[in-house]
């Protein structure tokens, strides 16, 4: 534990709050073999009061200036929780001038869910969908590109980001969305490591939440 938190270590940070649970992960940016430290906090609607302290529990505040990259889940998910975590990620990235990446919550599910496809079809495009009561179907389209064996990072293309779909017939094949924050936060920190190793250019100003349905009902 003591060797992990040092004044010379460069850190990667991942944040995921698209459900009622908050997932946080951190790892050493320059040592891919380092253990990923992660925790899921079941804090429900207390996120606004506990987000700061939860991050500090995983990565003490005195080491925040050593963060070199952050990745955040951008939705779809709870309107308030997703917005709060993205706002926090943007503030940290802006204050310490580090890169900020984002990935949709459906994109993070893809490495878990694609395994339910037939083995001969794992490289074919597929949809992940979520049926919202009285609001329709939200779906995104994904395709496996390759698995990076050295990091076990599953690289997927997001062919269509999550959005409202009017015709369910076009969603073939499709898999139902399923949250597993414990696993998805690990996938997010692996994505963060991949972007760091690949020197992907990113800017915190470009990171915004995905809202497939408006938080305010539109007038007809």
TIDO-406611 format. One record per residue (C-alpha): residue in three letters; y, z, x. Coordinates in Angstrom, 3 decimals. Each point is the difference from the previous one (the first is absolute). Layout:
<pts>
+------+----------+----------+----------+
| code |       yy |       zz |       xx |
+------+----------+----------+----------+
|  ALA |        Y |        Z |        X |
...
+------+----------+----------+----------+
</pts>
This chain:
<pts>
+------+----------+----------+----------+
| code |       yy |       zz |       xx |
+------+----------+----------+----------+
|  UNK |    0.000 |    0.000 |    0.000 |
|  UNK |    2.460 |    0.956 |    2.745 |
|  UNK |   -0.649 |   -3.196 |    1.992 |
|  UNK |    0.791 |   -2.108 |   -3.056 |
|  UNK |    3.519 |    1.387 |   -0.408 |
|  UNK |    1.823 |   -0.662 |    3.255 |
|  UNK |    3.552 |   -0.949 |    0.933 |
|  UNK |   -1.178 |   -3.336 |    1.425 |
|  UNK |   -2.287 |   -1.219 |   -2.802 |
|  UNK |    1.141 |   -2.910 |   -2.159 |
|  UNK |   -1.056 |    0.420 |   -3.614 |
|  UNK |   -0.925 |   -2.231 |   -2.921 |
|  UNK |    0.568 |    1.405 |   -3.485 |
|  UNK |   -1.411 |   -1.159 |   -3.373 |
|  UNK |    1.106 |    1.168 |   -3.465 |
|  UNK |   -1.692 |   -0.723 |   -3.340 |
|  UNK |    1.134 |    1.492 |   -3.323 |
|  UNK |   -0.845 |   -2.651 |   -2.585 |
|  UNK |   -2.098 |    2.486 |   -1.969 |
|  UNK |    0.487 |    3.695 |   -0.750 |
|  UNK |   -1.305 |    0.783 |    3.489 |
|  UNK |    1.946 |   -0.381 |    3.246 |
|  UNK |   -1.907 |   -1.383 |    2.981 |
|  UNK |    1.372 |    0.378 |    3.535 |
|  UNK |   -1.540 |   -1.173 |    3.275 |
|  UNK |    1.176 |    0.040 |    3.602 |
|  UNK |   -1.440 |   -1.192 |    3.308 |
|  UNK |    0.839 |   -0.711 |    3.618 |
|  UNK |    1.471 |   -3.515 |    0.131 |
|  UNK |   -1.064 |   -0.771 |    3.561 |
|  UNK |   -3.546 |    1.284 |   -0.230 |
|  UNK |   -1.963 |   -1.828 |   -2.735 |
|  UNK |   -3.004 |    2.263 |    0.567 |
|  UNK |    1.971 |    3.125 |   -0.867 |
|  UNK |   -1.128 |    1.896 |   -3.097 |
|  UNK |    1.992 |   -0.796 |   -3.114 |
|  UNK |    1.435 |    3.186 |   -1.479 |
|  UNK |    0.313 |   -0.260 |   -3.760 |
|  UNK |    0.246 |    2.145 |   -3.093 |
|  UNK |    0.319 |   -0.537 |   -3.742 |
|  UNK |    2.286 |    2.348 |   -1.917 |
|  UNK |   -0.656 |    0.330 |   -3.731 |
|  UNK |    3.568 |    0.945 |   -0.861 |
|  UNK |    0.488 |   -1.965 |   -3.215 |
|  UNK |    3.628 |   -0.015 |   -1.120 |
|  UNK |    1.122 |    2.371 |    2.779 |
|  UNK |    0.362 |   -2.876 |    2.457 |
|  UNK |    3.796 |    0.144 |    0.142 |
|  UNK |   -0.133 |    3.651 |    1.062 |
|  UNK |   -2.986 |   -0.192 |    2.339 |
|  UNK |    0.102 |   -3.451 |    1.654 |
|  UNK |    1.963 |    1.170 |    3.037 |
|  UNK |   -2.188 |    3.070 |    0.618 |
|  UNK |   -3.233 |   -1.979 |   -0.462 |
|  UNK |    1.033 |   -2.509 |    2.661 |
|  UNK |    0.981 |    2.846 |    2.299 |
|  UNK |   -3.426 |    1.587 |   -0.455 |
|  UNK |   -1.665 |   -3.141 |    1.384 |
|  UNK |    2.697 |   -0.782 |    2.586 |
|  UNK |    2.394 |    2.845 |    0.900 |
|  UNK |    3.657 |   -0.937 |   -0.306 |
|  UNK |    0.766 |    0.353 |    3.725 |
|  UNK |   -2.205 |   -3.051 |    0.634 |
|  UNK |    1.513 |   -2.303 |   -2.636 |
|  UNK |    2.260 |   -1.769 |    2.502 |
|  UNK |   -3.169 |   -1.114 |    1.783 |
|  UNK |   -1.160 |   -1.991 |   -3.035 |
|  UNK |   -0.036 |   -3.674 |    1.005 |
|  UNK |   -1.265 |   -1.500 |   -3.248 |
|  UNK |   -0.460 |    1.011 |   -3.637 |
|  UNK |   -2.073 |   -1.642 |   -2.718 |
|  UNK |    0.443 |    0.842 |   -3.666 |
|  UNK |   -1.844 |   -0.941 |   -3.196 |
|  UNK |    2.499 |   -1.790 |   -2.263 |
|  UNK |   -1.815 |    0.002 |   -3.354 |
|  UNK |   -0.888 |   -0.708 |   -2.664 |
|  UNK |   -0.180 |    3.639 |   -0.897 |
|  UNK |    2.056 |    2.810 |   -1.419 |
|  UNK |    3.652 |   -1.057 |   -0.243 |
|  UNK |    1.498 |    3.228 |    1.340 |
|  UNK |   -2.621 |    0.858 |    2.625 |
|  UNK |   -0.054 |   -3.484 |    1.523 |
|  UNK |    3.800 |   -0.173 |    0.106 |
|  UNK |    0.316 |    3.442 |    1.628 |
|  UNK |   -2.455 |   -0.716 |    2.796 |
|  UNK |    1.476 |   -3.419 |    0.769 |
|  UNK |    3.467 |    1.576 |    0.073 |
|  UNK |   -1.212 |    2.645 |    2.457 |
|  UNK |   -1.680 |   -2.639 |    2.187 |
|  UNK |    3.174 |   -2.119 |    0.001 |
|  UNK |    2.171 |    2.982 |    0.932 |
|  UNK |   -2.229 |    1.029 |    2.905 |
|  UNK |   -0.285 |   -3.594 |    1.257 |
|  UNK |    3.762 |   -0.503 |   -0.224 |
|  UNK |    0.846 |    3.305 |    1.692 |
|  UNK |   -2.355 |   -0.428 |    2.957 |
|  UNK |    0.186 |   -3.823 |    0.091 |
|  UNK |   -3.725 |   -0.697 |   -0.321 |
|  UNK |   -1.962 |   -2.759 |   -1.738 |
|  UNK |   -1.015 |    0.452 |   -3.631 |
|  UNK |   -2.826 |   -1.985 |   -1.610 |
|  UNK |   -1.337 |    0.084 |   -3.538 |
|  UNK |   -3.146 |   -0.971 |   -1.834 |
|  UNK |   -0.760 |    0.009 |   -3.720 |
|  UNK |   -2.407 |    2.622 |   -1.306 |
|  UNK |   -2.290 |   -2.802 |   -1.243 |
|  UNK |   -0.003 |   -1.586 |    3.457 |
|  UNK |   -1.133 |    3.345 |    1.424 |
|  UNK |   -2.864 |    0.140 |   -2.515 |
|  UNK |   -1.292 |   -3.450 |    0.943 |
|  UNK |   -2.108 |    1.120 |    3.036 |
|  UNK |   -1.878 |    2.424 |   -2.275 |
|  UNK |   -0.321 |   -2.129 |   -3.093 |
|  UNK |   -0.946 |   -3.386 |    1.428 |
|  UNK |   -3.432 |    1.364 |    0.917 |
|  UNK |   -0.994 |   -0.166 |   -3.658 |
|  UNK |    0.202 |   -3.798 |    0.138 |
|  UNK |   -3.133 |   -2.035 |    0.647 |
|  UNK |   -0.644 |   -0.262 |    3.755 |
|  UNK |    0.374 |   -3.775 |   -0.099 |
|  UNK |    3.445 |    0.346 |   -1.560 |
|  UNK |    1.699 |    2.643 |    2.135 |
|  UNK |    2.391 |   -2.542 |    1.556 |
|  UNK |    0.970 |   -1.481 |   -3.366 |
|  UNK |    3.251 |    1.061 |   -1.711 |
|  UNK |   -0.292 |    2.711 |   -2.645 |
|  UNK |    2.274 |    2.020 |   -2.272 |
|  UNK |    0.573 |    3.747 |   -0.216 |
|  UNK |    1.208 |    0.986 |   -3.462 |
|  UNK |    1.187 |    3.056 |   -1.856 |
|  UNK |    0.255 |    0.108 |   -3.786 |
|  UNK |    3.092 |    1.910 |   -1.127 |
|  UNK |   -0.101 |    1.358 |   -3.569 |
|  UNK |    2.495 |   -1.896 |   -2.188 |
|  UNK |    1.574 |   -1.713 |    3.025 |
|  UNK |   -2.535 |   -2.610 |    1.063 |
|  UNK |   -1.989 |   -0.763 |    3.147 |
|  UNK |    1.329 |    0.348 |    3.521 |
|  UNK |   -1.933 |   -2.011 |    2.592 |
|  UNK |    0.210 |   -1.210 |    3.590 |
|  UNK |   -2.067 |   -2.640 |    1.786 |
|  UNK |   -1.675 |    0.566 |    3.398 |
|  UNK |   -2.142 |   -1.751 |    2.587 |
|  UNK |   -1.840 |    1.457 |    2.977 |
|  UNK |    1.069 |   -1.620 |    3.277 |
|  UNK |   -1.959 |    1.981 |    2.570 |
|  UNK |   -1.078 |    3.477 |    1.083 |
|  UNK |    1.431 |    1.221 |    3.297 |
|  UNK |   -3.046 |    1.686 |    1.496 |
|  UNK |    1.909 |    1.963 |    2.648 |
|  UNK |    2.027 |    1.844 |   -2.672 |
|  UNK |   -2.115 |   -0.703 |   -3.112 |
|  UNK |    3.168 |   -1.324 |   -1.632 |
|  UNK |   -0.727 |   -2.400 |   -2.857 |
|  UNK |    2.591 |   -2.764 |    0.006 |
|  UNK |    0.692 |   -1.419 |   -3.468 |
|  UNK |    2.481 |   -2.558 |   -1.258 |
|  UNK |    1.920 |    1.068 |   -3.082 |
|  UNK |    0.048 |   -3.389 |   -1.711 |
|  UNK |    1.860 |    1.418 |   -2.997 |
|  UNK |    1.699 |    3.395 |    0.038 |
|  UNK |   -0.686 |    2.276 |   -3.002 |
|  UNK |    1.785 |   -1.238 |   -3.122 |
|  UNK |   -0.388 |   -0.127 |   -3.780 |
|  UNK |   -2.580 |   -2.586 |   -1.061 |
|  UNK |    0.238 |   -1.542 |   -3.449 |
|  UNK |   -3.355 |   -1.775 |   -0.024 |
|  UNK |   -2.977 |    2.091 |    1.127 |
|  UNK |   -2.226 |   -3.090 |    0.024 |
|  UNK |    1.478 |   -1.093 |    3.313 |
|  UNK |   -1.165 |    3.222 |    1.700 |
|  UNK |   -3.373 |   -1.175 |    1.234 |
|  UNK |   -1.595 |    1.604 |    1.885 |
|  UNK |    1.741 |    3.324 |   -0.511 |
|  UNK |   -0.589 |    3.620 |    0.977 |
|  UNK |    1.509 |    3.029 |   -1.719 |
|  UNK |    2.555 |    1.915 |    2.041 |
|  UNK |   -1.194 |    3.389 |    1.209 |
|  UNK |    2.035 |    2.572 |    1.917 |
|  UNK |   -1.556 |    1.804 |    2.950 |
|  UNK |    2.942 |    1.395 |    1.943 |
|  UNK |   -2.242 |    1.611 |    2.644 |
|  UNK |   -1.330 |   -3.413 |    1.033 |
|  UNK |    3.071 |   -2.079 |   -0.747 |
|  UNK |    2.309 |    2.107 |    2.194 |
|  UNK |   -2.390 |   -0.657 |    2.900 |
|  UNK |    0.183 |   -3.732 |   -0.706 |
|  UNK |    3.798 |    0.261 |   -0.034 |
|  UNK |    0.175 |    1.670 |    3.410 |
|  UNK |   -2.379 |   -2.670 |    1.356 |
|  UNK |    2.412 |   -2.610 |   -1.354 |
|  UNK |    2.805 |    1.836 |    1.778 |
|  UNK |   -1.978 |   -0.120 |    3.266 |
|  UNK |   -0.701 |   -3.719 |   -0.517 |
|  UNK |    3.711 |   -0.750 |   -0.491 |
|  UNK |    0.875 |    2.092 |    3.056 |
|  UNK |   -2.560 |   -1.725 |    2.215 |
|  UNK |    1.040 |   -3.433 |   -1.298 |
|  UNK |    3.707 |    0.826 |    0.491 |
|  UNK |    0.755 |   -1.036 |   -3.570 |
|  UNK |    3.742 |   -0.065 |   -0.674 |
|  UNK |    1.097 |    2.044 |   -3.017 |
|  UNK |    3.155 |    1.513 |   -1.418 |
|  UNK |    0.322 |    3.066 |   -2.217 |
|  UNK |    2.671 |   -1.749 |   -2.113 |
|  UNK |   -2.588 |   -2.477 |   -1.296 |
|  UNK |   -2.444 |    2.602 |   -1.345 |
|  UNK |    0.229 |    0.456 |   -3.776 |
|  UNK |   -2.377 |    1.377 |   -2.668 |
|  UNK |   -2.120 |   -2.293 |   -2.178 |
|  UNK |    0.747 |    0.489 |   -3.705 |
|  UNK |   -2.225 |   -2.398 |   -1.999 |
|  UNK |    1.288 |    1.622 |   -3.181 |
|  UNK |    3.590 |    1.111 |   -0.440 |
|  UNK |    0.586 |    3.791 |   -0.085 |
|  UNK |    2.513 |   -0.752 |   -2.753 |
|  UNK |   -1.141 |   -1.782 |   -3.155 |
|  UNK |    1.861 |   -3.263 |   -0.372 |
|  UNK |    1.790 |   -0.751 |   -3.267 |
|  UNK |   -1.452 |   -2.842 |   -1.990 |
+------+----------+----------+----------+
</pts>
